[in-house]
């Protein structure tokens, strides 16, 4: 079994603290969030600061041009809330602008190919982004700090530029063809026509200017002010139908979460348009069929695989497809008062549309690819329509009026299997966050095969092979076959909080409350509670 895999044994340790913690897919973003806890902010301030910082340090996954969900549980009231800031189609979008081409392969969403791949790449693939509205809404409703304070670390990062390590070089190299089709994206990410070399820093165009304008003028400036005008000018110059009315008409949706129970805990998820439906359906199967007396073993993985296959089968039946790929970022935060947040947002594919808007420096989403280019279907393109089916699965767990954990992940159709398994391991077996994140996982989604990490061991693989056609594949930095989770956990026995990032990511980490440190120096943001 070990002859055809790389001989790695990778583990990470959890960060622990008596104070709050932020976990994210980049350590600098986690530090940006933790600085808000240090400044007197709460978990919402921390998660939003972390999300903004990812614009600079993980731009291929998410940013101002993206969309997503925020789930928050408030310790004082015991209430959970969801902010849905998914992208919205332009009012004037027209199927005629997306003619089918049988010579173009199906999109990753399973829709027919379109001439020039216009619905997947370039200006025609962009929806009205909800990230600025959603993150700002969370801050205004549930945070303690002002937007200019929360943006402080991100502006400092943007002034310095994109920090390039080998992982950054890999991400850019994977999308060279896409990025090379846009002059502004090429200028930032492909100096001399090649991916940037590690141990360098890349200037990121006008993004720092945009962030300052946002800090000074607030989020409506993004949708209705001078900033909105610059965004629309660039979009329309590139051929997008998005206009000022579309920008001004964008609104977040604030609602109660979709909730369920597992092992006495209440799980709050982002709702019917998220991966939360599949998460809760899979856990329902686990609760009915898993024999806990045997401990974690082969039967655990068989039950988890059966649960996931059943949940994904139901999902396919409801919407007729499964997203096969995508790039997303998840962050989780908890503060010393017990407020807890799970936040996931995305540009959809890696580097989204492959478009950087010249006047604002923003990378844009390619969420038009979420919609069927053919009329007459439930997911067909329609003016002002929002994404109605996503794999994103930010999840918060509470029990007896106290926070337990927040968890979520990136990786398209890998997100729900990853989030479900970590949730189940924590609640089924009562293990800690560190052990749950370091326990090898499977990936199942009603496919012909079930993928299993060889680190599960020969006994697990042998038993799984009795029930499923297997694909044995090691967890690596790339490709990400088992998703990329980030989570925080409160241990009521010790009173400590714990945070973890994905063990196989070289940059994912958690950070405890403290000053913002960049390049070895403390960068305290201006605080204005």
N, C-alpha and C positions, 0 to 999 in steps of 0.2 A: 504493500500500500504506500510506503514512503519513498518508493523509487521514482515516482513521476511527479513529485512536488518539491518545491524549494524547502530547505531545511531551516525554517524560521520558527521560533517560539516567542511570540511577541505578547507582552502584557503591559498594562499601565496601572498606576496606582490612582486611587481617588484622592481628590483634594478634600480636606475636612476643615471645619471652622465652627466656632461658636457663633459667628456672625453669618451674614448671607454669602451666597456663592452663585456664580454664573458659569454655565458650561456652554461651549460653542465649538464650531468647526475650525476656529482659528484662535490661538491663545491671545493675540492682541485685541481681538474683538471681545473676548471674555474679560480681559483687563479693563477695557473701556466700560463695560457694564459694571464690573466690580467697583470702579471708581465712583459710580453714582451711589452705590451703597455706602461707600466711605463718606460721601458728601451729604448724607442724610436722606437720600432717596430710598424708594422701596423697590420691590422686585419688578414692577412694571417699568419704572425709570431705568433699571438695570438692563432689562431685556430689550427695551427700545434703543438705548445707547449702543448695546451690542449689535443690534440689527443694523443700525446706521453705519457702524464701523466696518461691517462686512462689505459695504460699498467699495472700500479701499483695499482691504486685505484679502478678500475672496470674491472679486468682482465677477468671476465666471459663474457664480451660483445665484446671486441675488443683488438687489440694489434699489435705488430710487425708481428705476424703470420696471420694477417687479410687482408681485401681488402675493397674497397669502392669508394666514389666519393667526389670531392671537387668542389664547385661552387663559383666563386668569381666575384664580380663586382667592377671595378676600377673607382673611382670618377674622376680622372684626365682625363681619356680618354672616359669614359662612355661605356667601353667595358666589356662584360661578357665572362668568360672562364670556361671550365669544364676540370678537370683532372679525367680521368677514370682509377682507379687502381684496377680493379677487378682481381680476381684470375685466374690462367691459369693452365690447365691440363698438366701433364708431357707428353713429346713427345712419350714416350713408354707406355702410358696407354693402357691396353688391356681388351676388354670385357670378355675375357676368365678368367680373374682374379676376375670377379664379377658374378659368376654363380647365377642364380635365385633360390630362395628357397620358395616354396609356403607356408611353415610353418612360414616364417618370415613376419610380417605385412608390408603393404606398408609403404614407407618412408613418412615423412611429406610433401614431394614434390609431393606425389601421384604416385611415381614410384614403380614397383614391389619390394618385399623384396629380399635381396641378402644374400647368405650364410654368417653367422657370422656377419651380419649387417656391412660388411666391407666398404661399401660406405658411411656410416653415422658415424661410430665411429672407432677410432684407426688410425694407420699410413696410411692405404689404402684410407682414406677419405680426405687426405690433398692435396690441390693444391699449386702451387707456389704462395707465398703471395706477394701482390702488395703494402702493406701499406708503407713500407720503401721507395720504389721508388716514390709512389704518394705523400706522405707528403714532401719528400725532393724536388721533382719536383716543388711543389707549393711554397716552400720556395725559391728555386733558381730563379724561374721565376718572382714571384710577391712579395716576402718578402723583408725585409731590413736587417735582422740580420743573423748571421752565424749559422750553425747547432749546433755547440758546445754551443753557448749561449742559443739557443732555448731548448736544451736538459738539461740545468742546473737544473731546478726544478724537472724534472723527475728523474734525477740521484740522487738528494737529497732524493726524495721519495723512490727510489729503495734501497738506502743505509739503510734507516730505515726499509723498509719492508711493507708488506700488512697490512694496518690498519683494524682491525677486529671490526665491530660493529654487532648488531643483524641482520642487513640487509645482511651483508657479510655471516654470519652464515647460513642464509636462502638460499642464492644463492648456497653455497657449498652443503648444505644438499639436495637440489633439484637434484643434479647431483652426489651424492655419488657413485652410481653404476658405472657410467662412469669413474669418477676420480680414483676409486679404482682399475681399470684395468691397470693403468699405474704407475709404481714405482716412477717416477720423480714427477708426479702430486700428488700422494699420499703423498710423502715427504713434499710437500709444503702445500697442502690444507686439508689433513686428518691426522693431528698429532694424534698418538695413534689410528689411524683408525677411527677417528670421526671428524666432522666439528670443526673448531677452536672456542674457546669460545670468546664471545664479550669482548671488553676492553683488547685485547691482540694485539700483532703485530707478523706477521709471516715472517721469512726470505724467500726470493723468489729465492733461488738458484743462478744461474749465470746470471740473467737478468741484474743486475747492471754492471757486467763485459761487457756484450754485449753492453749495452748503451754507456759505455765509449769508447769501440772500435769503435762504430758508430760515436761518437762525434769526435774522434781523426782521423779517417781514411776516413770518408764520406760514402755515401750510396752505392757506387759501391763495397766497401769492403764487404757489405752484400750479394751482388750477384756474386762477382768474386774473392774476396780475401780470406784470411785465415778464416774469419768469414763464408763465403759461404762454405768452405770446412768442417768446423765443423757442419754446418747445414745439409749438404748432408750426412755426415758420420752418424749422428743420424737418419736421415730420412731413409736411406737405411738399417741401422741396424734394424729398426723397420718394414721393408718390403715395404716402399714407392718406387715407380719407379722414383721419382724425382732425377735428376742427376745434375752435374755442368753445363752442356750445357743448361739445362732447366733454371737454375738460371740465368746464364749469358744472356740468350735470352729473359728474361722478360723486357718488355717496357711498360711504361704508354701510354695512348692515351690522347692527348691534343686536344680539339676541341671547336667549338662554342657550346653554349647551345641550347637545345630545348626551344623555347620561345613562349609565348602566352600573350593575353591581358585579363584583367578583371577590369571593372569599371575604365578604364583609366590608369591602372597600367600595366607595363610590367613584366611578371613573367619569370624568367630564371630557368630552371631545368636541371637535369643531362643527359637527352636524352632518346632515344628510349629503351635502355636496363634497364632504371630505372622506378620508379613509376610515373615519370613526365607525361607520356602519359595519364594515368588514371586521374591524377590531373587536367590537362588541359581539358580533355573531360568532367569531372564532372562539372568544373566551367563553361564550355560553356552551359551546361544544366541549371545551376543555373541562369546565366545571362539572359536566355530566359524565365524562368518560375517563378522566385521569385518576389513576390510583396513586394517591399521595404517599401511601404507606411504603412504597418501594423506593422512595427517594428519586433523585435525578438519575435517569438511566435510559436504556433503549426505548422503553415504553413511553417515556416522556416525549421523545422526538417523534415517535409514530403518532401519538395523540395530537401533538402540535401540527404535524403535517396534515393529518386528516381534517383538523379544524380549519386550517388555512385553505385547503382545497375546497372545502364545503363553502366557506365564506366567499372565496373568489368565484366559485361557480354561480352563486347567487348574484354576485355583482355583474358578471357577464350577462346573466339572464335579464337583469334590470336595464343595463345600458348597452349591451351588445358588443363590448370591446374592453380591452385592458391596455393601459398605457405601458409601453415596453421600455421606455427610457426617458431620462430627464435628469436635471440637475437642480438641486434645492439646498437650502441651508436651514438647520434647526438649532435653536438655542433654548435653554431652560434656565430659570432663575428662581431663587428663594431668598427671602430676607429674614432678619432676626425676629420679626413679628409673626412670621408664618405665612405671609402672602406668597403665592407661588404662581409661576407663569410658564406656559409652553408656547413658543412662537415659531412658526415655520413660514418661510417665504421664498420666492423663487423667480428666476427669469425663464423658467421651464427647461429649455435645453441649455447645454453649456454655452455660456456667452449669449444666451437668448437668440435674438435675431441677428447677432453679429454686427449690430449697428451701434455706433457711438454718435449721439447728437452733438454736432460741432460746437454749438453755442453754449451748451450746458455740461458737456463731458459725461453724459449719462449713457450707460449701456441699457439697451431696451429689450423687453421681453419678446418672445415669439408666440404669444398665447392664441393667435388666430389659428394656429395648428390644432388647438383643442376642439375646433368646430368643423363639422362636416361641410365640405365645399359644395355638396349636392343639396338642393332644396328638398323640403318635405320630410325631414327626419327630426327626431327630438333634439338632436345636437347640431342641427343645421345653423349656418350663419344667419343672424338676424340683428338688426340695429338695436344697440344698447343692451344686448344679451350678455349675461355674465357666465363665466365658467361654471358648469353645473355638476361636474364630476372630477374629483381630484384624488390623488393618492396621499396627499399631505395628511398627517395624522397626529397633530399636537395633542397630548393627553396629560391631564392632571388627575391625580388620585388623592382622595382624602378619606379619613376614617374617624368616626366619633368626634367630629368637629375639629380635627387636627390635620395638617398637611402630611401626606406620605411622600409623594414624589411627582415630578414632572418629567416627561420623556417624549421624545420624537426623533425623527431621523430624516435623512435625505436619501434619494436613490430611486425615484419613480415607483415601479411596481415592487421594489424591494422594501419600501417604507413600512407597509402594514405588517409583513411577516417579522421584520426586525422589532418594531414597536410592540407587537403582540407578544413575542417571545420574552423580551425584557420585562414587560408588564407581568406576564404569567410567572416567570421565574421569581420575581420579587414577591408576588402575592401567593403563589402556590407553595413555595418552599421557604419563604421568609429569609432568603439570603440577602446579603448586603449589596449595595450598588456596585462596588468594585468586582465582586464575584459574578454578578449578573452580566456586567459588561465584558468580562473576560471569559465567560462561558461560551464555547463555540456554538454557532447557530446553523440552522438549515434555512432553505428558501423554498417555499411552495406557493403556488398560485393557480391551481387547476390547469397546470401544463402537462405535457406528456411525461416529463421527468420531475423528480424532486431533487433539488441540489443540496448536497451535504458537505460540510467542512470535514476533511479527514481528521482534524483535531478532535472530533467527537469520539474517535477511537474505533477499533475493529468491531467491538460488540455492537455498538450503535449502527455501524454501517451494515453489518450482517443482518441485524433485525430489520432495519429499514429496507434492505434489498428483498426481504420476504414479502413486503407490502407494496413497494413502489419500484418503478424504473428509476435508477439513480444516476445522477451526474455528480461525481466526486470532484470537488473543486476547492482549492485552498483559498483562504481569505488573504488578499493581498492589498497593497496600496492601489493598484489598478490592474484589471478592472475591479470595480466595487460590486461584488456579487452578493454581499450580505448587508448592504446599506451602511450608513454612517450615523450612528446615534449620538445624542448628547442628552444628559440627564442630571437632575439633582434629586436628593433624597433627604428627608428629615428623620432622624432616629430619635423617637420619643424617649427611649430608655436613657440615652446619654445626653440628650438635648443638642447633639451635634448635627450640623448639616454637611452633606457630602456632595461632590460634583465629579462628573466623569465625561471625557470626550472619547470618541472612537479610538480603540486601541491600535487600529491599523492605519490611522491617519497620522502623518508626521507633524501636523500643526494643530490638530484638535486638542483642546484642553479645557480645564476649569480654572477659575480664579476666585479667591476669597476677597472680601471687601478690603480695599486698600487704595492708595493713590495710583493714578495712571502712570505707568512706567513704559517709556519708549526709548529704544537705543541706550538702555542702561541708565537713563535719567528720569527722575520724577517729573511728570508734566501735569501739574494740578490744574484742572479746568477752572475757569472763573465760576464761582458758585453764587447763584442767586435763587435761594429757595422761595 
